[in-house]
């Protein structure tokens, strides 16, 4: 009886706690979490400001002025610009590049990135926050953690008849229940799952005593291997970046594919076109990029050479008739000759990495600023991966990829386009 009362008390405490944390507000109604409107402060050493809509950007006129072409960029912390000043974020660098390269001041790029968002939340963010700004082009920056986050949040989401989200209400308890590593033997994992849903059990597991007894809440590569959980998407957030294919991963990809198609359809219903951009994490670029970041993620000095997630997304675009801009080769090449593109202490981009991110979408490539660096070049470990490494860091990137050219044709300043302005 005492444990029941403690459990009820912890759940009530969770429901009533202050939901404001720095620049974020927990959302128990619609969007899981969102940026606080009209926020101004220093976050991770960088100037961070939001507008009245809770976007990390300036105010935008509504209705949209005549002659303005708006691009809305949806994404997570890589798009939001973790650790970067407002003007250094990928969307703002994209806007500056397009204005400098003949598009002029009539181009507006909206930073609609929010840390820890994924396609299930991109859809709701576009529908309820960004849509009133009437974008002409919607760009989704796909992150390698998106599939895991979609899988977890689908469990707490309300979906419509087509399987698209109506709301994703914050529920930290049920989210933690899905990712706490099991303690019991495989035959008792069902009991482990039920225990993981209890607030009192979670509080104990997350305490200093629980961490001392049972280890960190997120397993590193050694812990995953010892537990036989490598490739299990619940506990291995980078499972899709491995050369692994399981039924669980295929089901999770199907969910993410559904949400991305929903975003594309929603964009078209708003009169906008749609482009998907996919970029790599440092462990997919080289064996050394972001040294402390990869240690913190439990990866170590390994190059994940698999191109599977990028091919899956390119196939999704081909089936649904939207361009997919794959930045893997560009990042591998430029990390080797012009890095570092990722922060030392975490996986996010440096200023140079964010600028390259913008360059790879629509902007013209600039030449590397220095010669190759032996310490940042990808280190393939087999004959096949050496061939992939040579192709990935080859000198052919400056021939604009077909998907990127197709996306560029959607811009009003492209030579072959008369533009699409509303």
ABEGO torsion letter per residue (X at the ends): XAAAAAAAAAAAAAAABBABBEABBBBAAAAGBBBBBGBBBBBGGBBBBBBAAGBBBBBBBOBBBBGBBBBBBBEBAAAAGBGBBAAABAAAAAAAAAAABGAEAABBBBBABBBGBBAAAAAAAAAAAAAAAGBABBBBBBBAAAAAAAAAAAAABBBBAAGBBABBBBBAAAAAAAABBBABBAAAAAAAAAAAABAAAAAAAABAAAAAAAEBABBBAAAAAAAGABGBAAABAAAAABBBBBAAAAAAAAAAAAAAAAAAAAAAAAGBBBBBBBBBBAAAABAABGAAAAAAAGAEBBBBABAAAAAAAAAAAAAAGBBBBBAAAAAAAAAAAAOBABBAABABBBAAAAAAAAAAAABBBBBBABBBBAAABBBBABAAAAAAAAAAABAAAABBBAAAAAAAAABAABAABAEBBX
